[in-house]
């Protein structure tokens, strides 16, 4: 049974998401091992696979975890994000779970 470092496991997780995303009109930018303050990267959403600027629909921040998530610090400072949790087994097979996080708040203007 192989033993992998946290960096290797994180890279397997990011690679699984990147591979799944590029099968759709999505352009992932999720550096392995390079973590931002609140997010691990983002995915550009395109209307088609042309990669032209006029096909760009928006950018979605993402956070990648490879184990159970207990704390969501910083996820709600934008209008939303996608949280990915990736299981990596000892043969480096992966299974991706995801949940969009959208902040909706009713504010009292009175």
Long-range contacts (C-beta under 8 A, 24 or more apart in sequence): 1-90, 2-90, 2-91, 2-92, 4-88, 4-92, 7-32, 7-33, 9-66, 9-88, 10-64, 10-66, 12-66, 12-86, 12-88, 12-92, 12-94, 13-64, 13-65, 13-66, 13-84, 13-86, 13-88, 13-94, 14-40, 14-41, 14-64, 16-86, 16-88, 16-94, 16-96, 17-62, 17-64, 17-84, 17-86, 17-96, 20-96, 25-49, 25-55, 27-51, 28-62, 30-62, 30-64, 37-74, 38-63, 38-73, 38-74, 38-75, 38-77, 38-78, 39-63, 39-74, 39-81, 40-64, 43-82, 72-101, 75-101, 76-101, 76-103, 78-103, 79-103
